Amino acid sequence: MGYKEAKEDNIKTKINQHTKNTQYYPLCDCCGKEVMSLSYIRGKKYLCKICKLENYMSDKEERTENNREIKEAKLEKAIERIKNHTYNIDKYRNSIDTIRKYLHKDGWFDSTEEIMVAIELCKNKIKFNHQIQFGRYRVDFLLPDEKIILEVDGTIFHTKNTREKELIRDNRIILSLGAEWEIIRITDEDINRNITRLTKAIRKVKSKRTELRKEYNGLLPEWYSDKSI
C-alpha cells in the first residue's frame, strides 16, 4: 500500500524475505530516525518507539494536570453548594481540608456530588471508604460502622430502564457482605437539594428497611420505596 508514493517521496523500502510483504521506512517526524511500517501514507506523521513514548508521557502529564484543575473546580463548587445549606460553613472547615488531601487520588471523586457527600460524612465523623471494588462491581461509598453502601446516582445514568440490572448487582454485593447490610441510593438532585440532611436520611432508610425485613421474612415489600418514609 502506497508503494508508488513511497518511491516518489524517496522512502526506503524492503521486501521481507519471510512474508514477501513490502516494508516501508519513513523518517520519524520528531527525531528523523527510520521507522519500519507495513504501509506508507503520504502526509502521515510517523514516530519511532522512543518518540511515541515521550509524546505519550507528555500527553499524560497534560491530562493529569487538566484533571487536577477539574477536580479543584469541583471541590470549590461543592463548597459553594454546601454554603447554601448551612448557616455556619466553619463547621465544615476540617472536613473540607481532609477531603482536599484525598481529592486527587486515582479514581476518586468523579462528581461534585460525590465530593459533597464525602465532606458531609466526614463532618459527621462517619467512617467511609470510597470507590470499593466487589468483583466486577464498584461502589461509591462503603460505611462500615453503619453497614451501608451509599450510591450516588446521577439521574441521567440511572433510570427505570436500568433498575433491574441494578437490583441484580445490589443483591450480589449484599451476598458478599451479609444480610445486615443495605445499599441505599441517593440522587444528585437530593444531594443538591440539601446535603445537610444526608446522615439523618440514610439512617432513617436503614432503620425502616430493617423493620420491614423483619416483618416480611427478610424481604422488602413491593410497595416499598425510600420515598415512602
N, C-alpha and C positions, 0 to 999 in steps of 0.2 A: 504494500500500500504506500503510495507516494514516491515510488522509485524514480519516476521521471522528474518530479520536483526536487528530489534529493540530489540528483545528478546536476540539475540546473543550478542548485544552490551550493554546489561543491561540498555536499555532505558525504562523509566517508561511509561506504557500505561494505558488507562482508557476507558471504554465504556460509551459514552454519553447516558444517560437514555432516552432522548427525540428523538434523531435521530438514536440511536443504532449504530452510527459510532465510530470507534476507534480513540481516541485522543492520540497523542504522546507528550512526554515531554523531548525532548533532552535538553542538557545544553547550555546556551548562550556561544558562543565562546570567548566572552570578559570577562564577569563578573561571569560566572559559574551558573547563576540562571536558573531555569527550564523555558523552552519556550514551550507554547502549540502550536502544529501543527497538521493539519489533515492528514499529511503524514510523512513518515520518509525515507530519502535517505542517505544511508551510505556515509560518506565523505563530506556531505554538511555542510557548516558553518551556524549555526543558531544564530540569535541575538535577544535579548529581545527588547522591545519598546524603552527603555531608551538608550541602546547602539546603536540602529539603528539611533535614533535622533542625538546622539553625533557624529556618523560617518558621517551622512548627513551634519551636521553643519561644520565638519572638511573639508569634500569634497567641500562644498560650498565656504568656505574661500579660499581653494586652487584654485578653479575655478575662483573666483573673483580676486585673486592675479595674476593668469595667464592672465586673461582678461585685467587687468591693464597694464601688461607688453606688451601685444599685441598692445593695443591702443597707448601706449607710442612709440612703434616702428613705428606704422602707422603715428603718428604725425611727427616723425623725417624724415620718408620717404617723407611725404607731403612737409616738409620744403625744403628738398633737391631738389625735383622736381620743386618747385616754384623758387628756386635759378637759375635753368636752364633757366627760362623765364624772369628774371628781372636782370637789371644791379645794382640794389640797394635793397638788401634784408632788409636793415634797415627800409625801408618804411613799412615793414610788421611786425616789432617787436611788436608793440602794439596789432595788431590783433591776432598775434600768441599767445601772453600772454593771451588775452581774451579767445580764443578758448581753450587754455590749462586748464582754470578754469572749463570749462564745458565738458572736454574730457571724464570723467568717469561717466557722467550722464547715468542712465539706459536707454538702447535702442538707445543711440545717437552714431553717427559716426561709422558705421559698416565698412566703407571702407576708404582707403587713399584718394580716390577721393572726398568723402563727406567732409573730413577734409579740403582738398584744396579749395573746393567751399566755405565752411564756412569762411575760412581765407580771401579769396578774397572778399566776400561780406562784411565782417567786415571791411576790409581795405578801401573799397569804401563807408563805412558808410551807407550801405543798411540794414535796419531792417529786421530781418527774425526770423521765428520760425521753429524749426527742429522737424521732426517726429510728425506731427499733425494728429490726428485721425478724419476721416469723416465717421461716421457709421462703416461699415465693412472695410473701406479702410484707409490706412495711406499714407501720402505724405511726401516726403523728406524735402522740404523747402517751406515755405509759406512766400511770400514777401508782406506784407500788403500795403505798400505805392506804390509799383509797380503794385499791383493787379496781381501777377504772382505766380503760383505754379510751382516750379522748381523741376523736377525729374531727378535724376542721374541714367542713365540706363547702367547697365553692358551689354556688347554686348553678353555675354554668355546667360543671362537670358531673354533678350528682343530681339525677332526675329520677322520676318514676321508672323510666326505662332501665336504669342501672341498678335499681333497688334489689332485684332478685339475685344478681351477681354479688352485691354487697352482703346480702344475708348469708350466702354460701361462704363467702370469705370470713365474715364475722364468726360464724359457727365453728369454722376450722381453727381460728385463733383462740376462741374460748375453750375449745377442747384441749389445746396445748397449755392453757393457763390454769383452768379449773372453773367449776360451775359458780364459784363465788364472785367471779369477775363479770363486769358488764362493759360493753362497748357503747359509748354514748357519742352521738354525732351532734355537732353544733354547727349551724350555718354561719358563713361570713356575715350575713345580714344581722343575725342575732348578736354576733360579736361587736359589730359596729353600732348596734342599737344601744348597748350599754354593757361594756366589758366588766364593769364592777360587780355585776350580778352573777358572774360565771361560777364561782365557787359554790355559792348557795344553790344555784340551779342544778349543777351536776350532782351534788349530794342529795338533793330532793328527788331527782330522777332515779338515782341508785336506790334510795330508800323505798320509793314507790314500787320499783320493779321487784325488790326483794320481797315485799309484802304480797305482790301479785303472784310471784312464782311459788310461794308457799301455798297460796290458795288454789292455784291451777296446776299442781303437780310438776312444778319446775319450769313450766312454760308461761309465755305471756299471751294473754287472750288476744284474739284477732282485732278486737275493737281498740286495743291499747295504742296510744301514741304519746310520745314525750310531751306533746302539746295538750294532752288530756289533764295535766296536773296544774 
